[in-house]
Amino acid sequence: TNGEGRVQARFDGSVDLVVMQWQGSRSDNARLTAALPGKDLALLQLEDGGGLIPASFYSGVVPDGVDVFAIGYPASVDVALEQSEADVLQPQVPVKARGSVSAGRSSKSVESILHTAPIAPGNSGGPVVDACGRVVGINSFGSVADGGGAEFYFAVSNRELSSFLANEGLDLRTVTGECRSVADLTRAEAEREAAARSKLEAEARIAAELQRSREGKVRRDAEHAVIGERENHMAFAALLLVLSAVAGGAAWQFTERGQRDRFKIAASVGAMMFIASLVIFAVRPSFDEIDERVRTAMTQNLRDEPVTPAKTMAANGKRRCVIQPERSRVTMSNTDDVLFDWSKSGCINGRTQYVESGEGWSRTFVPNNDAEVSLVSYAPASETYRIERYLLGMEAMEKAREARKRYDVTRCSNSPETIAKIDNMNKAVREILPATPNEILVFSCSGG
């Protein structure tokens, strides 16, 4: 089995196989379709149309010293608990034993992984998993401590399993990437956000300093321009005043000589120059105009400043989101690019409405068949798409499905009634979820 079920075999001229899930009351008949006894591998086909939640297999190199957990049903535990055959055939929680990987070993017949997670007869065929719950091998046998030596245990490698299934036309559900704890990811994400805030604050300080520097230069230029214009106005007014005085003197001379026509001309010219000097002096720029010129110049600078991509928030349109391995904890899902059509009203692909939450939009998803709940969020400002998956037991899944049905929304709408329903569904489902997710996928998005 893959850790979600248990196999019981009875030999009486034929082989009867029954697969039971570890919780609930469901069981399925199965038949043997392929086997490699020398490698302790067998392939079972469920006959009742049922299904089990598939495990994820780690396809990378298993590092020495990494923690692993053997999961199964050792017969020694059944004996110690004085369980009867009827007890053994009832759903029960599998036994989990912790150890570490010692090394990869290849015998003449099978490639295996050496580890120290205790197993016993009955564990064969069960998984040995890493701290992220990904299968790294299939438990097979153990060494015997002789003369005080330590016991070691062997698991058939996923490469052997992959080859076995490939010969049967089947593919493993594999994942890659380092197994990172949720605590490490949370701490790293907090540090990343703190660094991003610090960078923004530093950029804001630099921008403010640059703005002040620009404003200081603009103010100095405005002051010089206003002072220069005032001096020009006053100088020109003084010149006109002098010329008007000269014209007045000429008019007086013409009067003494009895030249009335010339007197009129000189007097008129002198009067116009005097009036012009007063007007020019009166319209000289005031010092209050400096502030107005500074505001006008700074506004124009902002208009002329090019808009950079960092200042543009994602609006309506198609998005392509690429996985960020250093920010993710991959335990079961593929990491293909995520494509969707985003509307700034919170609608994705024209059919799924999200609600505003914090700095982004979010929605919970509860499937009818798979025993998992997904919390999906999208933050347009940072172009971050995030999926948190929780693996739940049967009872918790039923509660989550009931919560989804109570507030079921099947269309996009940002009406208050629809938003309230989705928000209530999100809150009801989150109350059922454990403190930490089993999987965290973080994607960086761009126009696509």
Buried (B, 14 or more C-beta within 10 A) or exposed (E): BBBBBBBBEEEEEEEEBBBBBBBEEBBBEBEEEBEBEEBBBBBBEBEEEBEBBEBBBBBBEBEEEEBBBBBBBBBBBBEEEEBEEEEBBEBBEBBEBEBEBBEBEEEEEBBBBBBBBBBBEBBBBBBBBBBBBBBBBBBBBBEEEEEEEEEBBBBBBBEBBBBBBEEEEEEBBBBEBEBBEBEEBEEEBEEEEEEEEEEEEEEEEEEEEEEEEEBEEBBEBBBEBBEEEBEEBBEBBEEBBEBBBBBBEBBBEBBEEEBEEBBEBBBEBBBBBBEBBBEBBEEBBEEEBBEEBBEEBBEEEEEEEEEEEEEEEBEEEEBBBBBBBEBBBBBBBEBEEBEBBBBEEBBBEEEBBBBEBEEBBBBBBBEEEBBBBBBBBBBBEBBBBBBBBBBBEBEBBEBBBEBBEEBEBEEBBBEEEBBEBBBBBBEBBBEBBEEBBBBBBBBBBEEB
